[in-house]
Amino acid sequence: MRLKDTLENYTFVLPAVLIFGIFYIIPFIWVFQLGLFEWDGIMPTKIFVGLENFKEIFSADPSWWQSMRNAGYITLIALTFQNALAFLLAWACDREIKLKNFYRAIFFIPPILSEIVVGMAWRFIINDVDGANIINRGLIGIGLPQLAHNWLSDPKSALTTVALVHSWKGFGWGFLIFLAGLQTIPRELYEAARVDGANAWQTFRKITIPLMIPVIVLVAILTILGSMQAFALIIGLVGGEFAGHTSVPVLRILASMRGSSRFGYACAQGITFGLILVIISFIQYRFSKKARQMT
């Protein structure tokens, strides 16, 4: 009877294990194997080079690590500005305010839009069109002409502009998750805090934040994974620039495949990038676990 129950339990898990193995484990092994070869992606001939592709990433490809720094900067903006905005808006909509259902629908519009469409729309708003785009016209109109410039061509502002557009595009997902987490907090806790004389800040710090830590961790991990892999929005916004001050790891991988036809090296870059994301997520999970224990 115990063996029968065990087999039944594994039967329920088997479909998920098969899907994970077919669509994740097997492709990972195959891509890793391709990373050990020099291959142009077309000819059947593959030259075995061992770990040379991986060594080149760490020792002879500064553009790859520049793209990692760019992606890290975009992720930092998303973790701070995007998630702070999403949390504040979710906290506001969780309260009894007028038209809160309308706001919930409006805030979720940007995430469901196509990244290419969003990038091209913001490119029209930001990019320098005959010396006076919409943003520059607004700055000139309010008496700040010295701030008007081409936001996507200037290396000092291009990456920040991309990060802010990415944050605008993605804050709706965090908004919904934060709102769902806030609605699970029992209202009796807030009522008891008010009876005990706690003010709004004390209630927020002692009740809302500790109970929202698991949700905050989840949103942070999803933000890191999504922001580090951003590329379609950048293609629509910048115009498909694979190198330079707006390059990110996925675009570098695409450039290795399309530009230099080094599919083996692109596979090595993909494996390296995936392992970096796993390590970052694990470290963040460990820190969040300690934070929950402290609270």
N, C-alpha and C positions, 0 to 999 in steps of 0.2 A: 504493500500500500504506500509506503514512504517513497519507494522508487517510482511508482506511478505518479504520485504528486510532484516529484521532482521533474519528471519528464514533461508533465503538463505545464509546469512553470516555464521550463525552457522552450516549450512550443510557443508560448505567448511572446517570448523574447526573440525567437528565431527570425521573424520577418524583419525586425529592426536591425538585427545583427547582419542579416544578408544584405540589406540596403546599404548599411554602413560599410560593409566589406567590399561590395561591388562598386560603389560610387566614391569611396574615400580611400580605403586601404590599397586596393589594387591599382588605382590611378597614381597614388603616391609612390608605390614601389616602381611602377613603370616610368614615371617621370624621373625618379632618382636614378634608375638605370640609364635613361637617356642623358642625364647629366654627367655620366662617366664617359661619354663619347663626344667627338667632334663631328657634327652632322649639319648639313645645310637644309634639312627638312624636305628635300625633294629626291635627291639621288639615294639609291638603296645602300650605298657604301657608307659605313660608319667607322670612324677611326677611334679606337679605344685610347683614351688619355688618362684614365684613372681619376684621381682627385685634382687634376690640374685646373679644371674649370672652377672648382671651389677655391683653390689657392689663388687664382687670378682675382676672384671677387674680393678676397681679404687683403691682397697685397698689391694689386696692379690695376684697380678700377676705382679711382677716386670719384668718378661721376655717379657710381652706384651709391656710395656712402653720402654724397651730396643729396641724392634723391631721398635717401633715408632721413636725412636731417630736415629736408623740406616736408616730408610726410609727418615727421615728428612735430614740426612747428604747426602744421594744419591740425594735427590731433590735439596739441596743447590748447589751441584756440577753441576747438570743439569741446574739450573737457571742461574748460572754464566758462567762456562766454555762452556757448550753445547750451550746455547743460544747466547753467545758472538761469538763463532765460527760460528754458523749458520748465525748471522747477518752480520759479516764481509765477509763471503763468498758470501752471497746474495748481499751485497753492491758491491763487486768486480765483480760479474757476471752481475749486472745491468749496469755496465759501458761498454764501447766499448772496449772489449778485445778479443783477438783471442781465438777461440775454446770455447767460453762461453757456447754454446749449449751442447758441449761435457761434460763440467764440470757439467752442470745442471743434465745430465743423471748419471754421475759418483757419484755425491753427494747424489742422491736419491736411490742408490743401497742398502746401509745398512738398511734403514727402511723397505724395502720390503722383506728382508730375514727373515727366521724363527728365533725366539728368541732362541729356543733350538739349532738350527744349529750354530748360532752365538756364543752362550755360549760354546758349545763344541769345536768350532774352536779356540776361544780365550783361552780356557782351555788348549788346546794342545800347544798354543804359550807361555802361561804364566806359566803353572804348571810345577813343578820340575820333569823333565824326566831324570833319571839317573844323577841328579845333574847339568844338563846343558840344560835348555830350551833355546828357541830362544832369548828371551830377555836377559837372563843371558849371553849367548854367545856373544851377541852384547856388553854388558857392559864390559865383560872381554876383548873383542877385542879392545875396545877404551881405555883400561887402567884403568877401574873402577871396579876391582873385588870386592872391599869392598861393593858395592851396590847390588851385585848378591845374591839373596836368593829366597826362595819359596814364591812367592807373594800371593798365596791364603791360605797358612797355617799360615802365620805370622799375628796375630791379629792386629798388627799396620798398616799393608798395605793391608789386604784382603778387607776391606770395601771400601777403596779408589780405589783399583783396580776394584772392581765391579762397583763403581760409574763411573769411566772413561770408562769402556767398555759399560756401559749403555748409556753414553753420546755419544760415537762413534756410537752406534746403532741408536740413536734417533735424531741426529742433522739434518738429512735430512728433517724431517717434518717441523721443524722450518725454515730451509733454504727455502723451497718452499713457505711457508706462508709469510716470510719476503720479498722474491723476488716479490711475487704478490703484496704486499703492496707498495714496492718501485716503481713498475711500474705504480701505480696509481697516483703518485705525478706528477703534470704537469711540464714538462720541462721548461716552460716559467718562472717558479719561479727561477730556477737555472740561467737561462740566465739573468733575471732582477737583481739577486744578483751579478753576475759577472760584469754587467754594473755599478752597484753602488759601485764596488770596494771591495766586500766581498771576503775573501780568502776561501780555501777549508774547514778549520775548522769552520769558522763562518757560512758558508753555511750548513755544516753538523749539527751544533748545533742549528741554528735558523730556518732551514727549514725541514731537514730530520727527526730529532728527534721529534719535536712537531707533525708533520703529521703522524709519525709512532707510536705514543703512543697507539692508539686503537689496532693496530696490535701487538705491544709488550705485551700489557695486555692479548690479546687472547692467544698468544704463551705461556706466563707465566702461565696462568690458565691451559692450556692443558698440559704443562710440569709438573705442580704440580700433577694434577690428574693422569697422566701417570706414573710418577716416584714413587709416593706413592704406586701405585698398582703393581709395578714391581715384578714379581716372576718367570716367565718362564725362563728368561735369567739367573737368579741366580741359578735355578735348573740345567740348562745346564752347567753353569760355575763352580759352587761349587760342584755339584754332589748330589743335593737334600738334603742338610743339613737344617733341620727345626729349629735348635736352634744354639745359639752361636753368634759369632761376625758378621755373615752375615745374620742373621735372619731379616725378614721384616714382617709387619702385615699379609699379605696374607698367608705367609708360617706358621705363628703362628695359623691362622684360620684353615689351612689345617692340621696342627699338632694336633689341638684339635679334629678334625673329625677323623683322621686316627690313631693317637697315643693313645689317651685316650678315644676315642669313645664318646665324649661329644658334640653331635650335638647341643644341646640347648645352651651350652656355646659358641660354635662356631658361632651360629646365633647372640648371644648377642655381640660378638666381631665384627661381620660384621656390625651390626647396629651402634655400637659405632664408628667404623672406617668410615662408610659412613657419619655420622653426623659431625665428625671431618673434613672431606674433604669439606663438604658443608660450614662449618664455616670458614675454611681457604680461600676458594674461595670467600666468601662474604666479608671477611676483605680485601682481595687483591683488589676486585672490588671497594670497598669504597676508598681505598688509591689511586687507579689509577684514580678514578673519581676526587678526589681532585687535583691530579697531572695535569690532563687535564685542570682543571679550572685555575691552576696557570700558565700554559703555554699560 
